[in-house]
Amino acid sequence: MLPDILNKRAVIFGLQGSGKTELAKHLNRGVRGQFIYDVHHEYNGFNRYLVENKRPDLRNKNDSAIAELNSVVNQVVLNSGQVRLFTLDEANRYCPNHYPLPASILVLNDDNRHDRIGFISIARRPAQLNTDLTELAHYIFIFQLTGRNDYSFLEDTAIGLGEAVKKLKAYHFIIVHPDRHFEFHPPIPIK
């Protein structure tokens, strides 16, 4: 059984094609007041913002992509009073490790409890995502990963987590709970 992530922070990690998008859809399905920042135009039927430039390059600190994200999050998510669950797909492009978080994401990540907004960040690898998002997450969902840096990060998160993630079968994932114990989960049924 999946945890209730309303009014919580969560991150989803996994290689391309591992099941991240299907899990995000499952977590958003049926939530009144859900909103997705849809970079790859994959969330048909959900309340979403379609990113015009589907592949912003934040390795060059693309200020216009950050400004667009801040504007949408401030207007739609933080100030509307309508959003109860916000999902940021490709979060590592907007919130890369070793860079400060965009202002709106910083507010959302630090104050979600007060704003009563659930927040999901999706990225391929933990090593690429701003560590504040991961370390402050109530729940971490992890599909198979193979990177050495990811393994080290996961082992630092919970003893044995890196080894467990290496052994995951296709579309299976691990849920890391707030106390950092973890459990295995079978694939999400595709709807």
N, C-alpha and C positions, 0 to 999 in steps of 0.2 A: 504494500500500500504506500502511495506517495504522500509525503507530508503536506500539510496545509502551508502554503507560502504567502498567503495574504498577510500584509503588514510585516513581512519578513524580507530579508535580502538573500538572494541565491545566485550561484554561478553555475554554468553548464560548460564543461570542457569535453573536447573530443576531436578526433581527426575528421577530415572532410568525408562525408558519407556515413558517419558512425551512428547517426540518429539524433543529433542535437536539435534539429528543427522539429522533428516529430515529437520529441519530449517537450519542447517549448510550446508547441501547438496544444499538446495534451494538458499542460499546466494552465494555459490560457483559456481553453475551451470551457464555456459555461460560466466564466467569471464575468459578472456584471461590472463594467468599468475597466475592462482590459484595454491596453494600447501598446502597439508594437512599432518600434523604429525599424522598418523593413528595408534593409540595405539591398537584398537580392530579389525582392518582389516575390517572396515565397509564401506569404501568409494571406492568401486569398480567403475572403470570408471573415476576417478579423478586423477590428478597428486598428488602423495602422497609418503610419506616415510613410509614403513611398519616397525614398531618397532618390533625387534626380540623378546625381552622379553616383552610380552604383559602386564605384571602387575608389573612394578617396584615399590618397596616399599620405598617411600621417607620418611616414618616415621623414618627410620633408616638412612636418608641422603645418599641415594644410589649415590655415586659419579660417578659411571660408566654410570648410566642413564642420569645424568646431563651432563657429558662429551659428550655423544652421541647426546643429544639434541643440545648442544652448537655447536658441529661440523656440524651438519646438517643445523642448522639455519645460521651459519656463511657462510658456503660454498654455500648452495643452495638459501637461502632467501636473505641474506644481500649482498653477494658479486657477485652473478650471474648477477644482473641487469634484470632478467627475471620475478621475482615474483612480482605480484601486490596485491595479497591477500594471506595471510598466516593464516592457522587455526591450533591451538594447541588443540587437543582433550585431555580430562582428564588433563587439565591444573593444577588442584589442586595437582596432583602428582609431578609435576615439579616445581610448584610455590606455595607451601603451605603458608598459612598465618603464620606470625611471623618468616619467614625465608627470607633472601635476595633473590631477583630474580636471576636466572642464568644470567650470563654476557650477553649472546646473546639476551635474552628476555628483559633485562634491556635496551639494546641499541634499540631494536625494539619498545618497549613501549615508550621510551623517545623521539626517533628520527624518528618515522614513518612518520611524516609530511615532514621531510627533505628527507627521502628515498622514499617517495611516495608509501609506502606499507601499505595496509590495514591489520589489525591484529585482529583475532577473538580468544578469549579464551573460552573454554567450560569446565564447572565444574558443579557438582551436586548442591553445596551449596555455597552461598556467604561467609559464615563463614569459609569455608575451603580454600578459594583462597586468595592469596596475595592482600591486599587492594589497592596497587598501580594500579593493573590491572583494578580493578573495579572503583576506584575513578577517574582514568584518561580516562575511556572509554567514547567515545562519545555517544554510544548507549548500553543499557542493555536490553536484551531479557530475560524474566522470565516466566517460566512455573510454575505450582503449586508447592509450597514448604510448609512444615508444621513445620519446626524446630523453636524453640523459639529464638535461636541466629540469625537465618535468618530473622525472623520477626523484631527483633530489628534493624538489619542492614538496612532492607528495609524501615522501618519507619524513620530512620535517613537519608536515601537517599531522600525520598519525603514523605510528610505527607499523610497518607492513603494508601501508597503502600503496606505495610505489610498486611493490611486488604483486599485489592483488590486481592493480590496474593492468599490468603487463599481461596477465593471464586471462583477461576478459574475452569472452567469445563475441562475435559480431553482434552488434545492437544491444548487448547486455551492458549494464552500467552499475556504478556504485553510488550510493547515497552516503555522504558524510554528514553526520548530524551535528548540532551545536556543541555537544560535548566532545566531538571529534571521533566518536566511535563510527564505524561504517558497516554497511550491509550491502549485499549484492541484490540486484533487481533484474528480472527478465525483460526482454524487449517490450516496448510500448506497442499495443495494437495500432496499426495504421488505419485511419478513418478517411 
